[in-house]
C-alpha cells in the first residue's frame, strides 16, 4: 500500500480540470482546452442542465396533458351514451304523443257515440213507455 502511495506522489498526475502551465508537455493522450474555451464549455454544460430540467418539466406537463385528453375522451364517450339514451326517450315520448293524438280523435268520436246512444235510449224509452201505456188495460 505504501508503495502505491509513493508512486502516486512521485508521478506527475494530471486530472481533468487541473490547470497545466504553458509549455508543459503531457505524457498521456488528453484533450487540452484554453481557460476561455473551458469556461464556455462550462457555461454550455450549465445551460444544457437547465434545459434538461425544463425538458423534464415539459415531459411531466405532456404526461398530464395526455391524461387530461384521455379523461376528455372518456367523457365524450359517456356523453354519447347519454345522448343515445335521451334520443330513445324522446322517440318513446313522440310515439306516446302520436298515440295520444290518435286517441284524442277517437275520444271525440266516442263522445258523439255516447251522446247519440243516450239520446236514442231516451227516445226509445219514451216510445216504449208510451206503447206500454197505450196497451195497458185499466180495469
Legacy VTK file of the C-alpha trace (Angstrom):
# vtk DataFile Version 3.0
C-alpha trace
ASCII
DATASET POLYDATA
POINTS 139 float
0.000 0.000 0.000
2.854 2.344 0.835
4.488 1.626 -2.494
1.321 2.672 -4.288
1.166 5.938 -2.353
4.812 6.681 -3.135
4.277 6.008 -6.836
1.262 8.293 -6.902
3.102 11.033 -5.034
6.198 10.936 -7.263
4.424 10.785 -10.606
3.109 13.955 -12.196
-0.577 13.069 -12.383
-2.819 15.356 -14.352
-6.557 15.023 -13.850
-9.341 16.611 -15.796
-9.870 20.120 -14.582
-6.252 20.635 -13.491
-4.609 23.742 -14.821
-1.433 22.946 -16.749
1.055 25.757 -17.277
2.066 26.852 -20.729
4.925 24.862 -22.178
4.432 21.755 -20.066
4.339 18.511 -22.013
1.709 15.907 -21.254
2.797 12.300 -21.133
-0.669 10.847 -21.799
-3.151 11.486 -24.597
-5.702 14.014 -23.480
-7.744 16.988 -24.560
-6.363 20.358 -23.705
-8.567 23.438 -23.545
-7.751 27.017 -23.016
-9.343 28.653 -19.986
-11.852 30.695 -22.058
-12.807 27.565 -24.004
-13.247 25.601 -20.772
-15.357 28.414 -19.317
-17.538 28.476 -22.428
-17.887 24.692 -22.192
-18.863 25.006 -18.522
-21.469 27.648 -19.336
-22.770 25.369 -22.097
-22.960 22.477 -19.599
-24.922 24.664 -17.162
-27.199 25.763 -19.984
-27.789 22.155 -21.040
-28.530 21.132 -17.433
-31.067 23.937 -17.209
-32.628 22.808 -20.489
-32.686 19.225 -19.211
-34.655 20.363 -16.158
-37.046 22.256 -18.438
-37.366 19.145 -20.599
-38.284 17.071 -17.554
-40.841 19.714 -16.602
-42.308 19.674 -20.125
-42.377 15.868 -20.129
-44.375 15.999 -16.913
-46.724 18.600 -18.419
-47.113 16.450 -21.521
-47.977 13.445 -19.370
-50.619 15.471 -17.502
-51.943 16.812 -20.796
-52.261 13.288 -22.187
-54.141 12.214 -19.052
-56.460 15.179 -19.465
-57.097 14.229 -23.094
-57.925 10.645 -22.042
-60.384 11.965 -19.466
-61.996 14.186 -22.097
-62.267 11.233 -24.495
-63.907 9.089 -21.830
-66.303 11.955 -21.057
-67.130 12.277 -24.749
-67.985 8.574 -24.874
-70.129 8.960 -21.759
-71.978 11.922 -23.265
-72.534 9.952 -26.477
-74.160 7.163 -24.460
-76.286 9.707 -22.597
-77.341 11.266 -25.908
-78.366 7.859 -27.264
-80.478 7.222 -24.168
-82.039 10.678 -24.465
-82.849 10.061 -28.142
-84.550 6.782 -27.191
-86.591 8.553 -24.518
-87.548 11.319 -26.959
-88.627 8.781 -29.600
-90.716 6.933 -26.977
-92.412 10.181 -25.975
-93.011 11.026 -29.640
-94.724 7.664 -30.126
-96.793 8.228 -26.992
-97.742 11.683 -28.264
-98.854 10.222 -31.611
-100.932 7.616 -29.782
-102.426 10.344 -27.578
-103.392 12.430 -30.608
-104.922 9.364 -32.268
-106.822 8.532 -29.053
-107.976 12.126 -28.787
-109.576 11.857 -32.211
-111.251 8.595 -31.203
-112.299 10.194 -27.924
-114.212 12.815 -29.894
-115.997 10.109 -31.879
-116.578 8.149 -28.690
-118.207 11.199 -27.102
-120.516 11.566 -30.143
-121.409 7.884 -29.975
-122.147 8.062 -26.227
-124.263 11.188 -26.737
-126.159 9.564 -29.634
-126.674 6.401 -27.613
-128.015 8.436 -24.708
-130.424 10.368 -26.976
-131.546 7.172 -28.721
-132.056 5.401 -25.393
-134.114 8.287 -24.063
-136.267 8.461 -27.197
-136.789 4.724 -27.291
-137.661 4.709 -23.582
-140.339 7.355 -24.162
-141.667 5.372 -27.114
-141.617 2.140 -25.112
-143.373 3.761 -22.136
-145.952 5.321 -24.452
-146.549 1.941 -26.088
-146.899 0.270 -22.710
-149.308 2.985 -21.571
-151.374 2.673 -24.715
-151.682 -1.086 -24.435
-152.305 -1.257 -20.753
-155.879 -2.116 -19.850
-157.184 -0.385 -16.863
-159.882 -2.428 -15.106
LINES 1 140
139 0 1 2 3 4 5 6 7 8 9 10 11 12 13 14 15 16 17 18 19 20 21 22 23 24 25 26 27 28 29 30 31 32 33 34 35 36 37 38 39 40 41 42 43 44 45 46 47 48 49 50 51 52 53 54 55 56 57 58 59 60 61 62 63 64 65 66 67 68 69 70 71 72 73 74 75 76 77 78 79 80 81 82 83 84 85 86 87 88 89 90 91 92 93 94 95 96 97 98 99 100 101 102 103 104 105 106 107 108 109 110 111 112 113 114 115 116 117 118 119 120 121 122 123 124 125 126 127 128 129 130 131 132 133 134 135 136 137 138
